[in-house]
């Protein structure tokens, strides 16, 4: 019995080579590539090549057809297949990818030689002068040629008397003979392009040409076909012994103009002529007919007036139309216009006329909106069920890339000639290099575009039919073939078809995302609104223009611009794009000069921050918001230079205008990471700066109302105070006392403004076994350390902790025990101190101690019997003294927000008098908030509804105006500005609209204050 090792090995399966056709074995044996034991020596390299082709069964069937039609040539073909891996890769890849080219080779087997050697043809004069169609066709070299000789080959195929591409070349072939000869030669060269494109799939050592080269070769081939067709048309319409009665130039548009043709594309053209226009029209029509019948559809629908317009126009006729009647999309189409056949001088004359019009199209009213609307209309014509599979017109398709790139070109190319390319990929690269698009976005979009074009090429090659439809997502055989044709391999356990589907969705999703980001970028429309001539101003013109925009010091503004845009760096290029828009945006603010200076300072401070300019460029709303902030406020730029990360919030209005302030827990957690007091307090102050910038920016942009601003500022101040206290306590060793911080004044009332100090009281309680004096000394050192740490000089804004409202004022101890406070208020408290305690609120430290302090002072601030007549008179006396003595010399009482008539003090003292008199019996009056106090007094019928309305309106207006003044001037002030620019800015902020009239604002402020003062006179001063 034979051992297993003695048994003959079974013949390898055909499936190992990807062959599943039941006739595959017969075809291989007929070719001599398969024997009884499997592949023959001659067949092995062919079978390996077949296994790598997109469709091995198709490739083998096509080889068998070629074998049968080649006859005696087959032996030579077979020898070449064995000897030349390059030939083998080109032939088998074509046969496994394209049934149409397989049919062509079967019908014309001699054309196989085109694939045997890639080298220029060698034409001799005897071949060129042959006269008969068959002789001419046979004389065309069969070996592959370089693209630069495509025109020579095709002109030779139709028997042209000149094959150098001259405009007056005449063919000797006409009619059907010319069409047949041109079709045969064109298809042969197309076979060469395809073989060069596909060969690397089967033989990996062959060069992979890539999309750009293939598209360029296809375009060169189309140009050659147009020239050959024109030579035939000249022969058919003009007698050979007469000169041409006209000059005709053929202008390529669309993908042909951009050197981006597919394997199967319409070729869009426009005709321009001089001389006998009827003869030129016949010539153009004949050329279109020949080219269409022999090679591809020629479409002249992009001409002026479309299909209803004249086929041929003069240069002047084109100029007149485009200057008067052309629509936006027609200028977009002209972006790719390029002379490709006929009279080159006439073609150039046409370009000289229309090109300047292209680069001013962006100045048209609504230009950006028109282009965006056109893209939506194109997409709307795609059936819904095909929208996600349509490579060209669907979501995330080629048109998304092309429309976005063309729109960016037409807007930015007005001032930057480097963007004036007809090629989508070249233009995209230039947009990235020039900083108009982020580098990553440009690279990603270019990769996506090339991927989809490659897929489109493979789909069209199969049957040489025009298609842009990706296979159904569940069609596994079709996906597998397309993946192999596109060079996509299995990956991580996933079949090639699955990988293709994943990559298709990935690229389409990124295209759609970037399309929406770039195509609908708000900044784009703003740039388009800048007239083209303003992009190229001389120095003198620039100064004049800046003055016209409202810049008070145009020479200084120009120096800022020059400093920002000097050099050839990418940063300077992006600034050059941004500044025309920003100058206009800043011109709409109250202080354009100050805004531009602040922008320069910010740009210089963030020069090494990679995302800064990218954010402004890519997020148009950010540029608009930043211009508003910089041209309105002096406070915000100082904060922003030190907290640049907040700029990112300008792109996130929900976070920027959040009504809830930064949580105290986050601040405390950050502080706890720093072991020393200095580092911890610095971190706390840094976070306060961030929150100050967020709140102030949202305030200027109209995202927050007055109470929310005050609450947010108070909350962050309380959080910082709490964090600083915790940091100091960590360094003090064993605590000798409990310590609580009580907020007073606006701090206690949660009504802090941007320039407010934090009024506080410090209260302590000795720990067990500690004397009162030791506890007070220890607590005093803690309180002083907190005040010093928060108020010391730093690049962050100080938080001044003011304890002057403590008993005995500055003469009294900084810290008292709870018992000491209770004893003092019981024996020595003046009525004004009871009034001050109305706003007392626990802020930080020991919550139990703070709560007991608040409970202890309630009888003092809400006296059980209210106020007697003497105490009321005392309060009125103090109020009158404050008005007469504390109002700054020279201040205008009608516009002083704090102490002026109808100002904050008027409203607050009125509410506080009511609280002192009635708080003991009306619990709703026991609030530290002025706003809540007004409402509570109204609900208790202590204030009439109209009076409450007037007081509330005055308090809110004065608070907003006071905050606005701090924002505008960058320093605290209770007096409304007198300088017109500053007053204008305050008016803008308070009214919530640009270009508010300062005079109207002052009138409204004084009117509101007068009405409030009338209420105060009645409620506060009368019994």
Secondary structure as GFF3:
##gff-version 3
##sequence-region A 1 1023
A	DSSP	three_ten_helix	4	6	.	.	.	ID=ss1
A	DSSP	three_ten_helix	14	17	.	.	.	ID=ss2
A	DSSP	alpha_helix	24	31	.	.	.	ID=ss3
A	DSSP	beta_strand	34	35	.	.	.	ID=ss4
A	DSSP	beta_strand	38	39	.	.	.	ID=ss5
A	DSSP	alpha_helix	41	52	.	.	.	ID=ss6
A	DSSP	alpha_helix	56	70	.	.	.	ID=ss7
A	DSSP	three_ten_helix	71	73	.	.	.	ID=ss8
A	DSSP	alpha_helix	74	83	.	.	.	ID=ss9
A	DSSP	alpha_helix	85	95	.	.	.	ID=ss10
A	DSSP	alpha_helix	99	107	.	.	.	ID=ss11
A	DSSP	three_ten_helix	109	115	.	.	.	ID=ss12
A	DSSP	alpha_helix	125	128	.	.	.	ID=ss13
A	DSSP	alpha_helix	133	139	.	.	.	ID=ss14
A	DSSP	three_ten_helix	147	149	.	.	.	ID=ss15
A	DSSP	alpha_helix	150	157	.	.	.	ID=ss16
A	DSSP	alpha_helix	175	202	.	.	.	ID=ss17
A	DSSP	alpha_helix	210	237	.	.	.	ID=ss18
A	DSSP	beta_strand	246	252	.	.	.	ID=ss19
A	DSSP	alpha_helix	254	257	.	.	.	ID=ss20
A	DSSP	beta_strand	267	275	.	.	.	ID=ss21
A	DSSP	alpha_helix	277	294	.	.	.	ID=ss22
A	DSSP	beta_strand	298	299	.	.	.	ID=ss23
A	DSSP	three_ten_helix	306	308	.	.	.	ID=ss24
A	DSSP	beta_strand	312	313	.	.	.	ID=ss25
A	DSSP	alpha_helix	315	324	.	.	.	ID=ss26
A	DSSP	alpha_helix	328	334	.	.	.	ID=ss27
A	DSSP	beta_strand	338	342	.	.	.	ID=ss28
A	DSSP	alpha_helix	344	358	.	.	.	ID=ss29
A	DSSP	three_ten_helix	361	363	.	.	.	ID=ss30
A	DSSP	alpha_helix	367	380	.	.	.	ID=ss31
A	DSSP	three_ten_helix	384	386	.	.	.	ID=ss32
A	DSSP	alpha_helix	398	412	.	.	.	ID=ss33
A	DSSP	three_ten_helix	417	419	.	.	.	ID=ss34
A	DSSP	alpha_helix	424	433	.	.	.	ID=ss35
A	DSSP	alpha_helix	439	463	.	.	.	ID=ss36
A	DSSP	alpha_helix	476	485	.	.	.	ID=ss37
A	DSSP	alpha_helix	496	519	.	.	.	ID=ss38
A	DSSP	alpha_helix	522	528	.	.	.	ID=ss39
A	DSSP	three_ten_helix	532	536	.	.	.	ID=ss40
A	DSSP	alpha_helix	539	549	.	.	.	ID=ss41
A	DSSP	alpha_helix	554	565	.	.	.	ID=ss42
A	DSSP	alpha_helix	570	587	.	.	.	ID=ss43
A	DSSP	alpha_helix	592	605	.	.	.	ID=ss44
A	DSSP	alpha_helix	612	618	.	.	.	ID=ss45
A	DSSP	alpha_helix	620	630	.	.	.	ID=ss46
A	DSSP	alpha_helix	634	642	.	.	.	ID=ss47
A	DSSP	three_ten_helix	644	651	.	.	.	ID=ss48
A	DSSP	alpha_helix	653	656	.	.	.	ID=ss49
A	DSSP	alpha_helix	664	672	.	.	.	ID=ss50
A	DSSP	alpha_helix	677	700	.	.	.	ID=ss51
A	DSSP	alpha_helix	706	731	.	.	.	ID=ss52
A	DSSP	beta_strand	737	743	.	.	.	ID=ss53
A	DSSP	alpha_helix	745	748	.	.	.	ID=ss54
A	DSSP	beta_strand	758	766	.	.	.	ID=ss55
A	DSSP	alpha_helix	772	791	.	.	.	ID=ss56
A	DSSP	beta_strand	801	802	.	.	.	ID=ss57
A	DSSP	three_ten_helix	809	811	.	.	.	ID=ss58
A	DSSP	beta_strand	815	817	.	.	.	ID=ss59
A	DSSP	alpha_helix	818	827	.	.	.	ID=ss60
A	DSSP	alpha_helix	831	836	.	.	.	ID=ss61
A	DSSP	three_ten_helix	837	839	.	.	.	ID=ss62
A	DSSP	beta_strand	841	845	.	.	.	ID=ss63
A	DSSP	alpha_helix	847	861	.	.	.	ID=ss64
A	DSSP	alpha_helix	869	885	.	.	.	ID=ss65
A	DSSP	alpha_helix	904	918	.	.	.	ID=ss66
A	DSSP	three_ten_helix	923	925	.	.	.	ID=ss67
A	DSSP	alpha_helix	930	939	.	.	.	ID=ss68
A	DSSP	alpha_helix	945	969	.	.	.	ID=ss69
A	DSSP	alpha_helix	980	991	.	.	.	ID=ss70
A	DSSP	alpha_helix	998	1019	.	.	.	ID=ss71
###
